Amino acid sequence: MLTFTIHHSRLFPAKLGRVLTTIAPDRFGAQERSPKELAITPDFIETFRVVCPACRGRVVLKEDASGIKCTECRRVYPVRNDIPALIVEEATIEDEEPRKTD
């Protein structure tokens, strides 16, 4: 069952409402969040079915939470101010293994 929440006279799905209060607490009436809480989580990616805009492949959150990485084409989309920038032109392509320098 999908539940909804209301913020400033707007209707949002309940999970999105929780995300909005962590992204913009001053605008959506929430308290400051702790530094360990992330607005973009693997649960967020799965719930909202975030996919790579270039190849429609599966994406995962990088370990350091600095970006969202496509498992198919290896593009990494940056996360700025807890908002993923899913713009193909701004993505970088990351190698699976770091290159060895001799």
matplotlib code that plots the C-alpha trace (Angstrom):
import matplotlib.pyplot as plt

x = [0.0, 1.4, 1.0, 1.3, 2.5, 1.8, 4.5, 3.5, 0.2, 1.8, 1.2, 4.2, 4.7, 5.6, 9.2, 9.8, 8.6, 11.2, 13.8, 12.7, 12.9, 16.5, 17.5, 16.0, 15.2, 14.6, 12.1, 10.2, 10.2, 12.6, 15.4, 19.0, 20.1, 23.2, 26.3, 26.1, 22.6, 22.6, 19.7, 20.7, 20.8, 20.7, 17.1, 16.3, 17.9, 15.8, 12.6, 12.6, 14.1, 17.0, 18.7, 21.6, 20.2, 22.8, 22.2, 19.3, 21.5, 21.4, 23.1, 24.7, 25.8, 29.6, 31.1, 32.1, 28.7, 30.4, 28.5, 26.1, 27.9, 26.3, 27.2, 26.8, 28.6, 30.7, 29.6, 29.8, 27.2, 28.2, 26.1, 26.0, 24.3, 22.7, 21.2, 22.4, 23.2, 22.1, 23.4, 25.3, 27.6, 28.7, 29.4, 32.9, 33.8, 35.5, 37.7, 36.8, 40.4, 42.8, 45.5, 48.9, 51.8, 55.2]
y = [0.0, 3.4, 6.1, 9.8, 12.8, 16.5, 19.2, 22.8, 21.9, 19.4, 15.7, 13.3, 9.6, 8.9, 7.6, 10.7, 12.9, 11.5, 12.0, 15.6, 16.4, 15.2, 17.0, 20.4, 20.5, 24.3, 24.1, 20.9, 21.5, 18.9, 19.1, 19.1, 15.5, 13.9, 13.8, 10.0, 10.1, 10.2, 11.4, 9.1, 5.5, 2.2, 1.9, 5.3, 4.0, 0.8, 2.4, 5.0, 2.7, 5.0, 3.8, 5.1, 7.7, 6.7, 2.9, 2.3, 0.0, -0.7, 1.9, 1.5, 4.1, 4.4, 3.3, 6.9, 8.2, 10.7, 9.4, 6.9, 4.3, 2.4, -1.3, -1.7, 1.3, 2.3, 5.9, 7.7, 10.5, 13.0, 13.6, 17.3, 18.5, 15.1, 15.3, 13.0, 14.8, 12.2, 14.2, 12.1, 15.0, 15.4, 11.7, 10.3, 6.7, 4.8, 1.8, -1.4, -1.7, 1.2, 1.3, 0.1, 2.5, 1.0]
z = [0.0, -1.0, 1.7, 1.1, 3.2, 2.8, 2.8, 2.2, 0.7, -1.7, -1.8, -1.9, -1.6, 2.1, 1.2, -1.0, 1.8, 4.1, 1.4, 0.9, 4.6, 4.6, 1.4, 2.3, 6.0, 5.9, 3.1, 4.2, 7.9, 9.2, 11.7, 10.7, 9.9, 11.3, 9.0, 8.8, 7.2, 3.4, 1.3, -1.5, -0.3, -2.1, -0.9, -2.6, -5.9, -5.7, -4.6, -7.3, -9.9, -10.8, -14.0, -16.1, -18.5, -21.2, -21.4, -19.0, -17.0, -13.2, -11.0, -7.6, -5.0, -4.8, -1.5, -0.6, -1.7, -4.1, -7.1, -8.7, -10.9, -13.8, -13.7, -17.5, -19.1, -16.0, -16.1, -12.7, -12.1, -9.4, -6.3, -5.4, -2.3, -1.9, -5.4, -8.2, -11.4, -13.9, -16.9, -19.5, -20.4, -16.7, -16.1, -16.1, -17.1, -14.4, -14.9, -13.0, -11.6, -11.1, -13.7, -12.6, -13.2, -13.7]

ax = plt.figure().add_subplot(projection="3d")
ax.plot(x, y, z, "-o")
ax.set_aspect("equal")
plt.show()
